[in-house]
Amino acid sequence: MKDILDRIEQKLAVLTPDSVELIDDSDKHAGHEGAKGGGGHFQLIIVSPQFEGKSSQARHRLIHGALGDMLEREIHALSIKAYTPDEI
C-alpha cells in the first residue's frame, strides 16, 4: 500500500500543496465490497494555495482531476479535507 500512497502524493504535487496528510483506512474496511477489488480507503488532508477562492466542490474536482484513473482502481473511497493556507 506504501507505493499507492506515494503515487497519490506524486499526483497531488500538481496542486503545489503546502502539506499533504494521507491516512490509509483500508484495514478498517476488510470484507467491504470495494475492498474486495483491491481499492483502498483513504483520508486526505491537503493544504494548497490553489484552493483560494474556490468552493469545496471545486477543490474536490481539482483533487479528483489530479488523481485521475487512480480513483477507478487503487482508490475505492477518499475522504477529503481541502484547505487554503489561510484556513489553517
Secondary structure, DSSP 8 states (H G I E B T S, - for coil): -HHHHHHHHHHHGGG--SEEEEEE-GGGGTT-HHHHTT-EEEEEEEE-GGGTT--HHHHHHHHHHHHGGGGTTTEEEEEEEEE-GGG-
